[in-house]
Amino acid sequence: MTKDFANIQACRKQVVKGRSLRIGSDGFLGKGFGIAITGIMLIGFCGTIFMGSMLKASLEEMGNKEMAKKELIQSQKRLLAEKTQLLAKGNFELAASDIGLYPVSPSQMKHF
């Protein structure tokens, strides 16, 4: 009851006829979709790497600016303290007398 298929040649291919879909992997449209998807994935990957490097550079720049800001604030505080010390009345008159200046008398003043 079993059929013997030994008499069929081994090199012959079986041909199956039917409706072909042009969207399959062998069709032009399928290859186009594959190329488009691969291209989009490559562009997305490169864009992700580029955005990551730009983000890293921006964060480093922000850190450097923050450090410079802290240094400037410390310098400003130091200069303000020095200014108040120099503008104190006793220190100002003492510094003026050291360089040979003296207060103006009322007779030396001219009113216009």
Biopython code that builds the backbone (N, CA, C, O; Angstrom):
import numpy as np
from Bio.PDB.StructureBuilder import StructureBuilder

atoms = [
    (1, "MET", "N", (0.778, -1.186, 0.000)),
    (1, "MET", "CA", (0.000, 0.000, 0.000)),
    (1, "MET", "C", (0.833, 1.269, 0.000)),
    (1, "MET", "O", (0.336, 2.358, -0.286)),
    (2, "THR", "N", (2.018, 1.119, 0.303)),
    (2, "THR", "CA", (2.871, 2.306, 0.263)),
    (2, "THR", "C", (3.372, 2.495, -1.140)),
    (2, "THR", "O", (3.612, 1.529, -1.864)),
    (3, "LYS", "N", (3.530, 3.744, -1.522)),
    (3, "LYS", "CA", (4.002, 4.048, -2.862)),
    (3, "LYS", "C", (5.510, 4.128, -2.840)),
    (3, "LYS", "O", (6.111, 4.577, -1.864)),
    (4, "ASP", "N", (6.093, 3.702, -3.891)),
    (4, "ASP", "CA", (7.541, 3.778, -3.998)),
    (4, "ASP", "C", (7.873, 4.957, -4.889)),
    (4, "ASP", "O", (7.506, 4.981, -6.064)),
    (5, "PHE", "N", (8.571, 5.935, -4.328)),
    (5, "PHE", "CA", (8.949, 7.113, -5.084)),
    (5, "PHE", "C", (10.384, 7.041, -5.551)),
    (5, "PHE", "O", (10.964, 8.085, -5.849)),
    (6, "ALA", "N", (10.964, 5.923, -5.630)),
    (6, "ALA", "CA", (12.367, 5.769, -5.996)),
    (6, "ALA", "C", (12.601, 6.068, -7.467)),
    (6, "ALA", "O", (13.719, 6.406, -7.854)),
    (7, "ASN", "N", (11.578, 5.952, -8.290)),
    (7, "ASN", "CA", (11.775, 6.169, -9.712)),
    (7, "ASN", "C", (11.776, 7.651, -10.100)),
    (7, "ASN", "O", (12.049, 7.968, -11.258)),
    (8, "ILE", "N", (11.481, 8.569, -9.171)),
    (8, "ILE", "CA", (11.493, 10.003, -9.467)),
    (8, "ILE", "C", (12.936, 10.479, -9.415)),
    (8, "ILE", "O", (13.688, 10.114, -8.512)),
    (9, "GLN", "N", (13.307, 11.278, -10.371)),
    (9, "GLN", "CA", (14.678, 11.773, -10.403)),
    (9, "GLN", "C", (14.921, 12.772, -9.275)),
    (9, "GLN", "O", (14.046, 13.579, -8.960)),
    (10, "ALA", "N", (16.088, 12.721, -8.676)),
    (10, "ALA", "CA", (16.412, 13.556, -7.520)),
    (10, "ALA", "C", (16.690, 15.009, -7.909)),
    (10, "ALA", "O", (16.563, 15.894, -7.063)),
    (11, "CYS", "N", (17.061, 15.282, -9.146)),
    (11, "CYS", "CA", (17.434, 16.632, -9.525)),
    (11, "CYS", "C", (16.246, 17.479, -9.982)),
    (11, "CYS", "O", (16.401, 18.689, -10.146)),
    (12, "ARG", "N", (15.119, 16.917, -10.183)),
    (12, "ARG", "CA", (13.952, 17.677, -10.608)),
    (12, "ARG", "C", (13.335, 18.408, -9.428)),
    (12, "ARG", "O", (13.226, 17.850, -8.336)),
    (13, "LYS", "N", (12.936, 19.638, -9.638)),
    (13, "LYS", "CA", (12.295, 20.433, -8.587)),
    (13, "LYS", "C", (10.793, 20.382, -8.786)),
    (13, "LYS", "O", (10.289, 20.342, -9.908)),
    (14, "GLN", "N", (10.123, 20.383, -7.701)),
    (14, "GLN", "CA", (8.682, 20.394, -7.762)),
    (14, "GLN", "C", (8.234, 21.833, -7.961)),
    (14, "GLN", "O", (8.662, 22.710, -7.210)),
    (15, "VAL", "N", (7.408, 22.100, -8.922)),
    (15, "VAL", "CA", (6.923, 23.427, -9.224)),
    (15, "VAL", "C", (5.508, 23.552, -8.687)),
    (15, "VAL", "O", (4.609, 22.789, -9.039)),
    (16, "VAL", "N", (5.345, 24.554, -7.813)),
    (16, "VAL", "CA", (4.027, 24.799, -7.252)),
    (16, "VAL", "C", (3.535, 26.107, -7.839)),
    (16, "VAL", "O", (4.181, 27.146, -7.703)),
    (17, "LYS", "N", (2.403, 26.047, -8.484)),
    (17, "LYS", "CA", (1.867, 27.253, -9.094)),
    (17, "LYS", "C", (0.799, 27.826, -8.205)),
    (17, "LYS", "O", (-0.001, 27.115, -7.596)),
    (18, "GLY", "N", (0.815, 29.122, -8.154)),
    (18, "GLY", "CA", (-0.190, 29.785, -7.356)),
    (18, "GLY", "C", (-0.027, 31.290, -7.536)),
    (18, "GLY", "O", (0.746, 31.753, -8.375)),
    (19, "ARG", "N", (-0.724, 31.989, -6.785)),
    (19, "ARG", "CA", (-0.703, 33.430, -6.879)),
    (19, "ARG", "C", (0.554, 33.941, -6.188)),
    (19, "ARG", "O", (0.847, 33.524, -5.067)),
    (20, "SER", "N", (1.297, 34.826, -6.823)),
    (20, "SER", "CA", (2.518, 35.378, -6.203)),
    (20, "SER", "C", (2.212, 36.754, -5.628)),
    (20, "SER", "O", (1.531, 37.568, -6.252)),
    (21, "LEU", "N", (2.707, 36.986, -4.478)),
    (21, "LEU", "CA", (2.557, 38.292, -3.845)),
    (21, "LEU", "C", (3.833, 39.091, -4.102)),
    (21, "LEU", "O", (4.933, 38.589, -3.868)),
    (22, "ARG", "N", (3.702, 40.301, -4.571)),
    (22, "ARG", "CA", (4.875, 41.105, -4.906)),
    (22, "ARG", "C", (5.498, 41.767, -3.674)),
    (22, "ARG", "O", (6.484, 42.494, -3.792)),
    (23, "ILE", "N", (4.937, 41.524, -2.524)),
    (23, "ILE", "CA", (5.455, 42.164, -1.323)),
    (23, "ILE", "C", (6.451, 41.252, -0.619)),
    (23, "ILE", "O", (7.091, 41.693, 0.335)),
    (24, "GLY", "N", (6.605, 40.068, -1.021)),
    (24, "GLY", "CA", (7.494, 39.121, -0.366)),
    (24, "GLY", "C", (8.958, 39.536, -0.438)),
    (24, "GLY", "O", (9.298, 40.572, -1.010)),
    (25, "SER", "N", (9.805, 38.722, 0.144)),
    (25, "SER", "CA", (11.220, 39.055, 0.208)),
    (25, "SER", "C", (11.881, 38.994, -1.170)),
    (25, "SER", "O", (12.933, 39.603, -1.365)),
    (26, "ASP", "N", (11.307, 38.291, -2.109)),
    (26, "ASP", "CA", (11.875, 38.219, -3.451)),
    (26, "ASP", "C", (11.428, 39.372, -4.335)),
    (26, "ASP", "O", (12.070, 39.652, -5.347)),
    (27, "GLY", "N", (10.347, 40.042, -3.978)),
    (27, "GLY", "CA", (9.817, 41.109, -4.809)),
    (27, "GLY", "C", (10.567, 42.422, -4.620)),
    (27, "GLY", "O", (11.278, 42.620, -3.635)),
    (28, "PHE", "N", (10.389, 43.296, -5.576)),
    (28, "PHE", "CA", (11.059, 44.598, -5.552)),
    (28, "PHE", "C", (10.590, 45.433, -4.368)),
    (28, "PHE", "O", (11.385, 46.121, -3.728)),
    (29, "LEU", "N", (9.288, 45.367, -4.083)),
    (29, "LEU", "CA", (8.728, 46.164, -2.996)),
    (29, "LEU", "C", (9.256, 45.700, -1.644)),
    (29, "LEU", "O", (9.531, 46.529, -0.776)),
    (30, "GLY", "N", (9.399, 44.417, -1.452)),
    (30, "GLY", "CA", (9.934, 43.873, -0.201)),
    (30, "GLY", "C", (11.375, 44.290, 0.017)),
    (30, "GLY", "O", (11.762, 44.630, 1.135)),
    (31, "LYS", "N", (12.174, 44.266, -1.045)),
    (31, "LYS", "CA", (13.568, 44.691, -0.922)),
    (31, "LYS", "C", (13.649, 46.186, -0.636)),
    (31, "LYS", "O", (14.503, 46.629, 0.132)),
    (32, "GLY", "N", (12.777, 46.947, -1.242)),
    (32, "GLY", "CA", (12.752, 48.391, -0.996)),
    (32, "GLY", "C", (12.414, 48.707, 0.451)),
    (32, "GLY", "O", (13.039, 49.563, 1.079)),
    (33, "PHE", "N", (11.400, 47.992, 0.978)),
    (33, "PHE", "CA", (11.050, 48.176, 2.388)),
    (33, "PHE", "C", (12.222, 47.795, 3.292)),
    (33, "PHE", "O", (12.503, 48.482, 4.275)),
    (34, "GLY", "N", (12.883, 46.730, 2.965)),
    (34, "GLY", "CA", (14.030, 46.283, 3.766)),
    (34, "GLY", "C", (15.149, 47.308, 3.774)),
    (34, "GLY", "O", (15.736, 47.596, 4.817)),
    (35, "ILE", "N", (15.438, 47.855, 2.604)),
    (35, "ILE", "CA", (16.492, 48.880, 2.507)),
    (35, "ILE", "C", (16.083, 50.139, 3.248)),
    (35, "ILE", "O", (16.900, 50.751, 3.936)),
    (36, "ALA", "N", (14.821, 50.529, 3.111)),
    (36, "ALA", "CA", (14.341, 51.731, 3.799)),
    (36, "ALA", "C", (14.397, 51.562, 5.312)),
    (36, "ALA", "O", (14.846, 52.464, 6.018)),
    (37, "ILE", "N", (13.958, 50.443, 5.804)),
    (37, "ILE", "CA", (13.976, 50.203, 7.249)),
    (37, "ILE", "C", (15.400, 50.149, 7.773)),
    (37, "ILE", "O", (15.689, 50.690, 8.841)),
    (38, "THR", "N", (16.295, 49.503, 7.035)),
    (38, "THR", "CA", (17.701, 49.453, 7.439)),
    (38, "THR", "C", (18.303, 50.859, 7.458)),
    (38, "THR", "O", (19.030, 51.212, 8.387)),
    (39, "GLY", "N", (18.004, 51.655, 6.440)),
    (39, "GLY", "CA", (18.505, 53.033, 6.403)),
    (39, "GLY", "C", (17.973, 53.866, 7.559)),
    (39, "GLY", "O", (18.719, 54.625, 8.177)),
    (40, "ILE", "N", (16.702, 53.728, 7.850)),
    (40, "ILE", "CA", (16.106, 54.477, 8.962)),
    (40, "ILE", "C", (16.743, 54.065, 10.286)),
    (40, "ILE", "O", (17.001, 54.911, 11.142)),
    (41, "MET", "N", (16.993, 52.774, 10.455)),
    (41, "MET", "CA", (17.631, 52.314, 11.687)),
    (41, "MET", "C", (19.051, 52.856, 11.806)),
    (41, "MET", "O", (19.463, 53.256, 12.895)),
    (42, "LEU", "N", (19.797, 52.877, 10.724)),
    (42, "LEU", "CA", (21.163, 53.419, 10.756)),
    (42, "LEU", "C", (21.155, 54.911, 11.068)),
    (42, "LEU", "O", (21.979, 55.389, 11.848)),
    (43, "ILE", "N", (20.229, 55.644, 10.462)),
    (43, "ILE", "CA", (20.132, 57.085, 10.736)),
    (43, "ILE", "C", (19.760, 57.315, 12.196)),
    (43, "ILE", "O", (20.311, 58.209, 12.839)),
    (44, "GLY", "N", (18.844, 56.531, 12.720)),
    (44, "GLY", "CA", (18.463, 56.647, 14.129)),
    (44, "GLY", "C", (19.617, 56.330, 15.064)),
    (44, "GLY", "O", (19.802, 57.015, 16.070)),
    (45, "PHE", "N", (20.388, 55.313, 14.751)),
    (45, "PHE", "CA", (21.544, 54.943, 15.567)),
    (45, "PHE", "C", (22.589, 56.046, 15.560)),
    (45, "PHE", "O", (23.109, 56.428, 16.609)),
    (46, "CYS", "N", (22.897, 56.560, 14.365)),
    (46, "CYS", "CA", (23.881, 57.654, 14.268)),
    (46, "CYS", "C", (23.367, 58.904, 14.968)),
    (46, "CYS", "O", (24.138, 59.599, 15.631)),
    (47, "GLY", "N", (22.099, 59.198, 14.836)),
    (47, "GLY", "CA", (21.514, 60.360, 15.519)),
    (47, "GLY", "C", (21.578, 60.218, 17.025)),
    (47, "GLY", "O", (21.826, 61.197, 17.728)),
    (48, "THR", "N", (21.356, 59.013, 17.531)),
    (48, "THR", "CA", (21.431, 58.779, 18.970)),
    (48, "THR", "C", (22.849, 59.000, 19.480)),
    (48, "THR", "O", (23.048, 59.617, 20.526)),
    (49, "ILE", "N", (23.823, 58.502, 18.748)),
    (49, "ILE", "CA", (25.226, 58.701, 19.150)),
    (49, "ILE", "C", (25.569, 60.183, 19.109)),
    (49, "ILE", "O", (26.214, 60.691, 20.027)),
    (50, "PHE", "N", (25.152, 60.882, 18.065)),
    (50, "PHE", "CA", (25.443, 62.317, 17.943)),
    (50, "PHE", "C", (24.795, 63.107, 19.075)),
    (50, "PHE", "O", (25.442, 63.959, 19.683)),
    (51, "MET", "N", (23.527, 62.835, 19.363)),
    (51, "MET", "CA", (22.830, 63.551, 20.431)),
    (51, "MET", "C", (23.448, 63.253, 21.790)),
    (51, "MET", "O", (23.515, 64.139, 22.641)),
    (52, "GLY", "N", (23.896, 62.036, 22.006)),
    (52, "GLY", "CA", (24.560, 61.690, 23.262)),
    (52, "GLY", "C", (25.851, 62.462, 23.444)),
    (52, "GLY", "O", (26.132, 62.951, 24.539)),
    (53, "SER", "N", (26.645, 62.577, 22.382)),
    (53, "SER", "CA", (27.902, 63.324, 22.484)),
    (53, "SER", "C", (27.636, 64.813, 22.679)),
    (53, "SER", "O", (28.363, 65.475, 23.419)),
    (54, "MET", "N", (26.612, 65.347, 22.030)),
    (54, "MET", "CA", (26.282, 66.763, 22.217)),
    (54, "MET", "C", (25.784, 67.017, 23.638)),
    (54, "MET", "O", (26.115, 68.043, 24.233)),
    (55, "LEU", "N", (25.000, 66.106, 24.181)),
    (55, "LEU", "CA", (24.503, 66.241, 25.554)),
    (55, "LEU", "C", (25.654, 66.191, 26.544)),
    (55, "LEU", "O", (25.688, 66.967, 27.499)),
    (56, "LYS", "N", (26.603, 65.276, 26.321)),
    (56, "LYS", "CA", (27.763, 65.175, 27.207)),
    (56, "LYS", "C", (28.585, 66.457, 27.164)),
    (56, "LYS", "O", (29.002, 66.957, 28.208)),
    (57, "ALA", "N", (28.823, 66.995, 25.973)),
    (57, "ALA", "CA", (29.591, 68.239, 25.839)),
    (57, "ALA", "C", (28.866, 69.402, 26.516)),
    (57, "ALA", "O", (29.504, 70.241, 27.151)),
    (58, "SER", "N", (27.549, 69.457, 26.386)),
    (58, "SER", "CA", (26.773, 70.536, 27.007)),
    (58, "SER", "C", (26.828, 70.446, 28.529)),
    (58, "SER", "O", (26.937, 71.465, 29.210)),
    (59, "LEU", "N", (26.752, 69.237, 29.058)),
    (59, "LEU", "CA", (26.818, 69.069, 30.509)),
    (59, "LEU", "C", (28.202, 69.450, 31.045)),
    (59, "LEU", "O", (28.307, 70.047, 32.116)),
    (60, "GLU", "N", (29.261, 69.110, 30.307)),
    (60, "GLU", "CA", (30.604, 69.508, 30.721)),
    (60, "GLU", "C", (30.751, 71.025, 30.701)),
    (60, "GLU", "O", (31.354, 71.606, 31.603)),
    (61, "GLU", "N", (30.203, 71.663, 29.673)),
    (61, "GLU", "CA", (30.263, 73.122, 29.574)),
    (61, "GLU", "C", (29.486, 73.770, 30.721)),
    (61, "GLU", "O", (29.933, 74.770, 31.284)),
    (62, "MET", "N", (28.326, 73.205, 31.071)),
    (62, "MET", "CA", (27.556, 73.743, 32.191)),
    (62, "MET", "C", (28.329, 73.611, 33.497)),
    (62, "MET", "O", (28.297, 74.518, 34.329)),
    (63, "GLY", "N", (29.020, 72.496, 33.684)),
    (63, "GLY", "CA", (29.825, 72.296, 34.884)),
    (63, "GLY", "C", (30.955, 73.305, 34.972)),
    (63, "GLY", "O", (31.223, 73.858, 36.039)),
    (64, "ASN", "N", (31.622, 73.544, 33.840)),
    (64, "ASN", "CA", (32.709, 74.527, 33.817)),
    (64, "ASN", "C", (32.193, 75.927, 34.116)),
    (64, "ASN", "O", (32.832, 76.684, 34.848)),
    (65, "LYS", "N", (31.046, 76.273, 33.557)),
    (65, "LYS", "CA", (30.470, 77.600, 33.811)),
    (65, "LYS", "C", (30.044, 77.742, 35.267)),
    (65, "LYS", "O", (30.167, 78.819, 35.850)),
    (66, "GLU", "N", (29.542, 76.656, 35.857)),
    (66, "GLU", "CA", (29.136, 76.705, 37.263)),
    (66, "GLU", "C", (30.356, 76.921, 38.159)),
    (66, "GLU", "O", (30.287, 77.682, 39.125)),
    (67, "MET", "N", (31.467, 76.261, 37.848)),
    (67, "MET", "CA", (32.689, 76.460, 38.628)),
    (67, "MET", "C", (33.201, 77.883, 38.474)),
    (67, "MET", "O", (33.620, 78.497, 39.455)),
    (68, "ALA", "N", (33.174, 78.415, 37.264)),
    (68, "ALA", "CA", (33.609, 79.790, 37.034)),
    (68, "ALA", "C", (32.703, 80.771, 37.776)),
    (68, "ALA", "O", (33.183, 81.774, 38.304)),
    (69, "LYS", "N", (31.407, 80.494, 37.820)),
    (69, "LYS", "CA", (30.458, 81.352, 38.532)),
    (69, "LYS", "C", (30.772, 81.370, 40.021)),
    (69, "LYS", "O", (30.758, 82.434, 40.641)),
    (70, "LYS", "N", (31.056, 80.205, 40.606)),
    (70, "LYS", "CA", (31.399, 80.145, 42.022)),
    (70, "LYS", "C", (32.678, 80.932, 42.313)),
    (70, "LYS", "O", (32.764, 81.631, 43.323)),
    (71, "GLU", "N", (33.666, 80.816, 41.432)),
    (71, "GLU", "CA", (34.912, 81.568, 41.605)),
    (71, "GLU", "C", (34.653, 83.066, 41.528)),
    (71, "GLU", "O", (35.217, 83.833, 42.310)),
    (72, "LEU", "N", (33.808, 83.490, 40.595)),
    (72, "LEU", "CA", (33.492, 84.913, 40.469)),
    (72, "LEU", "C", (32.733, 85.437, 41.687)),
    (72, "LEU", "O", (32.965, 86.566, 42.120)),
    (73, "ILE", "N", (31.840, 84.640, 42.236)),
    (73, "ILE", "CA", (31.096, 85.055, 43.426)),
    (73, "ILE", "C", (32.047, 85.218, 44.613)),
    (73, "ILE", "O", (31.933, 86.175, 45.379)),
    (74, "GLN", "N", (32.991, 84.272, 44.763)),
    (74, "GLN", "CA", (33.976, 84.391, 45.841)),
    (74, "GLN", "C", (34.839, 85.630, 45.642)),
    (74, "GLN", "O", (35.122, 86.344, 46.604)),
    (75, "SER", "N", (35.257, 85.892, 44.422)),
    (75, "SER", "CA", (36.065, 87.072, 44.122)),
    (75, "SER", "C", (35.272, 88.348, 44.398)),
    (75, "SER", "O", (35.823, 89.317, 44.920)),
    (76, "GLN", "N", (33.995, 88.356, 44.055)),
    (76, "GLN", "CA", (33.153, 89.528, 44.294)),
    (76, "GLN", "C", (33.006, 89.790, 45.789)),
    (76, "GLN", "O", (33.072, 90.941, 46.222)),
    (77, "LYS", "N", (32.809, 88.745, 46.576)),
    (77, "LYS", "CA", (32.690, 88.917, 48.020)),
    (77, "LYS", "C", (33.987, 89.474, 48.613)),
    (77, "LYS", "O", (33.962, 90.350, 49.477)),
    (78, "ARG", "N", (35.118, 88.952, 48.136)),
    (78, "ARG", "CA", (36.414, 89.424, 48.619)),
    (78, "ARG", "C", (36.628, 90.887, 48.256)),
    (78, "ARG", "O", (37.113, 91.664, 49.078)),
    (79, "LEU", "N", (36.274, 91.266, 47.040)),
    (79, "LEU", "CA", (36.438, 92.656, 46.603)),
    (79, "LEU", "C", (35.497, 93.594, 47.349)),
    (79, "LEU", "O", (35.884, 94.718, 47.669)),
    (80, "LEU", "N", (34.282, 93.163, 47.630)),
    (80, "LEU", "CA", (33.354, 93.997, 48.402)),
    (80, "LEU", "C", (33.872, 94.231, 49.820)),
    (80, "LEU", "O", (33.759, 95.335, 50.353)),
    (81, "ALA", "N", (34.441, 93.185, 50.430)),
    (81, "ALA", "CA", (35.003, 93.342, 51.770)),
    (81, "ALA", "C", (36.188, 94.308, 51.743)),
    (81, "ALA", "O", (36.346, 95.140, 52.636)),
    (82, "GLU", "N", (37.009, 94.184, 50.715)),
    (82, "GLU", "CA", (38.157, 95.086, 50.565)),
    (82, "GLU", "C", (37.692, 96.518, 50.321)),
    (82, "GLU", "O", (38.301, 97.459, 50.830)),
    (83, "LYS", "N", (36.633, 96.692, 49.559)),
    (83, "LYS", "CA", (36.097, 98.025, 49.272)),
    (83, "LYS", "C", (35.560, 98.678, 50.538)),
    (83, "LYS", "O", (35.837, 99.849, 50.797)),
    (84, "THR", "N", (34.798, 97.936, 51.323)),
    (84, "THR", "CA", (34.262, 98.505, 52.567)),
    (84, "THR", "C", (35.391, 98.855, 53.527)),
    (84, "THR", "O", (35.309, 99.844, 54.256)),
    (85, "GLN", "N", (36.438, 98.045, 53.527)),
    (85, "GLN", "CA", (37.579, 98.348, 54.379)),
    (85, "GLN", "C", (38.278, 99.620, 53.913)),
    (85, "GLN", "O", (38.664, 100.445, 54.740)),
    (86, "LEU", "N", (38.447, 99.791, 52.617)),
    (86, "LEU", "CA", (39.123, 100.979, 52.085)),
    (86, "LEU", "C", (38.282, 102.239, 52.234)),
    (86, "LEU", "O", (38.826, 103.328, 52.419)),
    (87, "LEU", "N", (36.957, 102.102, 52.154)),
    (87, "LEU", "CA", (36.096, 103.276, 52.237)),
    (87, "LEU", "C", (35.749, 103.678, 53.665)),
    (87, "LEU", "O", (35.088, 104.696, 53.875)),
    (88, "ALA", "N", (36.178, 102.906, 54.635)),
    (88, "ALA", "CA", (35.940, 103.306, 56.019)),
    (88, "ALA", "C", (36.658, 104.637, 56.254)),
    (88, "ALA", "O", (37.781, 104.828, 55.788)),
    (89, "LYS", "N", (36.010, 105.556, 56.978)),
    (89, "LYS", "CA", (36.507, 106.919, 57.101)),
    (89, "LYS", "C", (37.896, 106.973, 57.740)),
    (89, "LYS", "O", (38.756, 107.719, 57.273)),
    (90, "GLY", "N", (38.120, 106.218, 58.768)),
    (90, "GLY", "CA", (39.416, 106.240, 59.431)),
    (90, "GLY", "C", (40.526, 105.738, 58.524)),
    (90, "GLY", "O", (41.611, 106.318, 58.493)),
    (91, "ASN", "N", (40.267, 104.671, 57.791)),
    (91, "ASN", "CA", (41.285, 104.115, 56.895)),
    (91, "ASN", "C", (41.563, 105.049, 55.726)),
    (91, "ASN", "O", (42.703, 105.171, 55.276)),
    (92, "PHE", "N", (40.511, 105.710, 55.235)),
    (92, "PHE", "CA", (40.680, 106.623, 54.101)),
    (92, "PHE", "C", (41.557, 107.806, 54.493)),
    (92, "PHE", "O", (42.469, 108.179, 53.755)),
    (93, "GLU", "N", (41.279, 108.398, 55.658)),
    (93, "GLU", "CA", (42.076, 109.546, 56.105)),
    (93, "GLU", "C", (43.494, 109.125, 56.434)),
    (93, "GLU", "O", (44.432, 109.879, 56.173)),
    (94, "LEU", "N", (43.676, 107.952, 56.997)),
    (94, "LEU", "CA", (45.005, 107.454, 57.318)),
    (94, "LEU", "C", (45.814, 107.230, 56.047)),
    (94, "LEU", "O", (46.996, 107.572, 55.997)),
    (95, "ALA", "N", (45.186, 106.656, 55.012)),
    (95, "ALA", "CA", (45.879, 106.429, 53.740)),
    (95, "ALA", "C", (46.219, 107.759, 53.073)),
    (95, "ALA", "O", (47.279, 107.888, 52.460)),
    (96, "ALA", "N", (45.324, 108.758, 53.187)),
    (96, "ALA", "CA", (45.587, 110.066, 52.590)),
    (96, "ALA", "C", (46.734, 110.765, 53.307)),
    (96, "ALA", "O", (47.564, 111.399, 52.656)),
    (97, "SER", "N", (46.801, 110.665, 54.618)),
    (97, "SER", "CA", (47.896, 111.305, 55.346)),
    (97, "SER", "C", (49.216, 110.612, 55.069)),
    (97, "SER", "O", (50.267, 111.249, 55.133)),
    (98, "ASP", "N", (49.187, 109.320, 54.764)),
    (98, "ASP", "CA", (50.424, 108.603, 54.431)),
    (98, "ASP", "C", (51.046, 109.122, 53.142)),
    (98, "ASP", "O", (52.269, 109.121, 53.005)),
    (99, "ILE", "N", (50.228, 109.562, 52.199)),
    (99, "ILE", "CA", (50.788, 110.064, 50.932)),
    (99, "ILE", "C", (50.944, 111.586, 50.942)),
    (99, "ILE", "O", (51.290, 112.170, 49.916)),
    (100, "GLY", "N", (50.695, 112.239, 52.085)),
    (100, "GLY", "CA", (50.955, 113.672, 52.216)),
    (100, "GLY", "C", (49.761, 114.556, 51.992)),
    (100, "GLY", "O", (49.933, 115.760, 51.808)),
    (101, "LEU", "N", (48.595, 114.040, 51.998)),
    (101, "LEU", "CA", (47.399, 114.857, 51.823)),
    (101, "LEU", "C", (46.864, 115.253, 53.198)),
    (101, "LEU", "O", (47.059, 114.540, 54.183)),
    (102, "TYR", "N", (46.199, 116.380, 53.249)),
    (102, "TYR", "CA", (45.616, 116.850, 54.497)),
    (102, "TYR", "C", (44.253, 117.427, 54.202)),
    (102, "TYR", "O", (43.960, 117.750, 53.051)),
    (103, "PRO", "N", (43.414, 117.565, 55.205)),
    (103, "PRO", "CA", (42.059, 118.076, 54.971)),
    (103, "PRO", "C", (42.083, 119.535, 54.511)),
    (103, "PRO", "O", (42.990, 120.291, 54.857)),
    (104, "VAL", "N", (41.098, 119.906, 53.746)),
    (104, "VAL", "CA", (40.986, 121.260, 53.208)),
    (104, "VAL", "C", (40.376, 122.160, 54.287)),
    (104, "VAL", "O", (39.412, 121.794, 54.959)),
    (105, "SER", "N", (40.969, 123.346, 54.426)),
    (105, "SER", "CA", (40.415, 124.311, 55.381)),
    (105, "SER", "C", (39.294, 125.092, 54.705)),
    (105, "SER", "O", (39.261, 125.172, 53.477)),
    (106, "PRO", "N", (38.370, 125.673, 55.482)),
    (106, "PRO", "CA", (37.254, 126.411, 54.877)),
    (106, "PRO", "C", (37.720, 127.605, 54.042)),
    (106, "PRO", "O", (37.010, 128.008, 53.120)),
    (107, "SER", "N", (38.865, 128.174, 54.328)),
    (107, "SER", "CA", (39.346, 129.323, 53.552)),
    (107, "SER", "C", (39.843, 128.913, 52.164)),
    (107, "SER", "O", (39.911, 129.739, 51.254)),
    (108, "GLN", "N", (40.183, 127.658, 52.014)),
    (108, "GLN", "CA", (40.680, 127.180, 50.713)),
    (108, "GLN", "C", (39.545, 126.777, 49.787)),
    (108, "GLN", "O", (39.793, 126.529, 48.607)),
    (109, "MET", "N", (38.334, 126.701, 50.259)),
    (109, "MET", "CA", (37.207, 126.294, 49.437)),
    (109, "MET", "C", (36.683, 127.461, 48.627)),
    (109, "MET", "O", (36.601, 128.583, 49.127)),
    (110, "LYS", "N", (36.337, 127.209, 47.408)),
    (110, "LYS", "CA", (35.741, 128.221, 46.541)),
    (110, "LYS", "C", (34.332, 127.801, 46.185)),
    (110, "LYS", "O", (34.092, 126.655, 45.806)),
    (111, "HIS", "N", (33.420, 128.713, 46.306)),
    (111, "HIS", "CA", (32.031, 128.427, 45.972)),
    (111, "HIS", "C", (31.691, 129.186, 44.684)),
    (111, "HIS", "O", (31.952, 130.385, 44.590)),
    (112, "PHE", "N", (31.137, 128.531, 43.738)),
    (112, "PHE", "CA", (30.793, 129.146, 42.460)),
    (112, "PHE", "C", (29.345, 129.448, 42.374)),
    (112, "PHE", "O", (28.883, 129.971, 41.359)),
]
sb = StructureBuilder()
sb.init_structure("model")
sb.init_model(0)
sb.init_chain("A")
sb.init_seg("    ")
for serial, (resi, resn, name, xyz) in enumerate(atoms, 1):
    if name == "N":
        sb.init_residue(resn, " ", resi, " ")
    sb.init_atom(name, np.array(xyz, "f"), 0.0, 1.0, " ", f" {name:<3s}", serial, name[0])
structure = sb.get_structure()
